[in-house]
Amino acid sequence: MPIDLEPSAILALCLVSTFYMTGVIWFVQLVHYPAYHFVGAAEFIDYQSRHVVATTVCVFPPMLCELVTSVWLAFVPPPELPAGWFAVGLALVIGNWLSTFLVQVPCHQRLERGTTRGQSIGWFPRTGYESLCGRPGRLAAVC
């Protein structure tokens, strides 16, 4: 049975997930990662492990929604909107996923093992700029 969804519903889901993820990344980069410096060494590994689980619960569903709706819109764009913007939006989502899984996740894994704490903590804000720029870029491409 084919799925028959209105392009406007797919666009709305895409917008909601993109706005949500934009807010999350800005909060994490500007508030959460800088606060790592205030977690004591004895508590840090436990804190980091809890952070990874809680963050995954909060971000994986909207990231997946953003990816699926972006693919959908890139291949079945609403007829009244320029299709090229959705291809750009999909490219930015793919870039965000690559950054997340090739850069951020390995860094978090090193922190969970207790290695490179100081180096990794300082590295997060610097490696997150592609998301800080990519998320608003996604909003511009989708809105």
C-alpha positions as CSV (number, residue, x, y, z in Angstrom):
1,M,0.0,0.0,0.0
2,P,1.6,3.3,-1.1
3,I,2.0,6.1,1.4
4,D,0.1,9.2,0.3
5,L,1.2,12.1,2.4
6,E,0.7,15.8,1.5
7,P,3.9,17.5,0.7
8,S,2.9,20.3,3.1
9,A,2.8,17.7,6.0
10,I,6.3,16.4,5.1
11,L,7.5,20.0,4.9
12,A,6.0,20.8,8.3
13,L,7.7,17.7,9.9
14,C,10.9,18.7,8.3
15,L,10.6,22.3,9.6
16,V,9.8,21.2,13.1
17,S,12.6,18.7,13.4
18,T,15.1,21.3,11.9
19,F,14.0,24.0,14.2
20,Y,14.3,21.6,17.2
21,M,17.7,20.4,16.2
22,T,18.9,24.0,15.6
23,G,17.9,24.9,19.1
24,V,19.5,21.8,20.5
25,I,22.9,22.4,18.8
26,W,23.0,26.0,19.8
27,F,22.2,25.1,23.4
28,V,24.8,22.3,23.5
29,Q,27.5,24.4,21.9
30,L,26.9,27.6,24.0
31,V,25.8,26.1,27.3
32,H,26.3,22.4,27.7
33,Y,29.9,21.8,26.4
34,P,31.3,24.8,28.2
35,A,29.8,23.4,31.5
36,Y,31.9,20.3,31.1
37,H,34.8,22.2,32.7
38,F,32.9,22.3,36.0
39,V,32.4,18.6,36.3
40,G,34.9,17.1,38.7
41,A,37.4,14.5,37.4
42,A,36.0,11.8,39.8
43,E,32.5,12.2,38.5
44,F,33.3,12.9,34.9
45,I,33.1,9.4,33.3
46,D,29.7,8.7,34.9
47,Y,28.5,12.1,33.9
48,Q,29.6,11.6,30.3
49,S,28.0,8.2,30.1
50,R,24.7,9.6,31.4
51,H,25.0,12.6,29.0
52,V,25.4,10.3,26.0
53,V,22.3,8.2,26.8
54,A,20.1,11.2,27.6
55,T,21.3,13.1,24.6
56,T,20.7,10.2,22.2
57,V,17.1,9.9,23.5
58,C,16.5,13.6,22.9
59,V,18.2,14.0,19.5
60,F,18.1,10.7,17.6
61,P,14.3,10.8,16.8
62,P,14.3,14.4,15.5
63,M,17.6,13.8,13.6
64,L,16.0,10.7,11.9
65,C,12.8,12.7,11.2
66,E,14.9,15.5,9.7
67,L,16.8,13.1,7.5
68,V,13.8,11.1,6.3
69,T,11.8,14.2,5.5
70,S,14.8,15.9,3.8
71,V,15.2,12.8,1.5
72,W,11.5,12.8,0.8
73,L,11.4,16.5,-0.1
74,A,14.6,16.3,-2.2
75,F,12.9,13.7,-4.4
76,V,9.3,14.8,-4.1
77,P,9.4,18.5,-3.5
78,P,6.2,20.5,-3.1
79,P,5.3,21.8,-6.6
80,E,5.0,25.4,-5.5
81,L,8.5,25.6,-4.1
82,P,11.9,25.5,-5.8
83,A,13.2,21.9,-5.8
84,G,16.9,23.0,-5.7
85,W,16.5,24.3,-2.1
86,F,15.5,20.8,-0.9
87,A,18.6,19.3,-2.5
88,V,20.7,21.9,-0.7
89,G,18.9,21.1,2.5
90,L,19.5,17.4,2.1
91,A,23.2,18.0,1.5
92,L,23.4,20.0,4.7
93,V,21.6,17.2,6.7
94,I,24.0,14.7,5.3
95,G,26.9,17.0,6.4
96,N,25.4,17.2,9.9
97,W,25.1,13.4,10.1
98,L,28.7,12.9,8.9
99,S,29.9,15.5,11.5
100,T,27.9,13.8,14.2
101,F,29.0,10.3,13.6
102,L,32.5,10.8,12.3
103,V,33.6,13.6,14.6
104,Q,31.4,14.1,17.6
105,V,30.5,10.5,18.5
106,P,34.2,9.3,18.5
107,C,35.1,12.3,20.7
108,H,32.3,11.4,23.2
109,Q,33.5,7.8,23.2
110,R,37.0,8.9,24.1
111,L,35.5,10.9,27.0
112,E,33.5,7.9,28.2
113,R,36.8,5.9,28.3
114,G,38.3,8.6,30.4
115,T,40.9,9.5,27.7
116,T,41.8,13.0,26.4
117,R,39.4,14.8,28.7
118,G,40.9,18.2,28.6
119,Q,41.7,18.0,24.9
120,S,38.3,16.7,23.9
121,I,36.3,19.2,26.0
122,G,38.1,22.1,24.4
123,W,37.6,20.4,21.0
124,F,33.8,20.2,21.1
125,P,33.0,23.9,20.6
126,R,35.6,24.1,17.8
127,T,34.3,21.0,15.9
128,G,30.7,22.1,16.3
129,Y,30.8,25.1,14.1
130,E,29.7,23.2,11.0
131,S,26.5,22.3,12.9
132,L,26.1,25.9,14.2
133,C,26.3,27.1,10.6
134,G,24.7,24.1,9.0
135,R,21.5,24.2,11.0
136,P,20.6,27.8,10.3
137,G,21.6,27.0,6.7
138,R,19.1,24.2,6.7
139,L,16.4,26.5,8.0
140,A,17.2,29.0,5.2
141,A,17.0,26.1,2.6
142,V,13.8,24.7,4.0
143,C,12.0,27.9,4.9
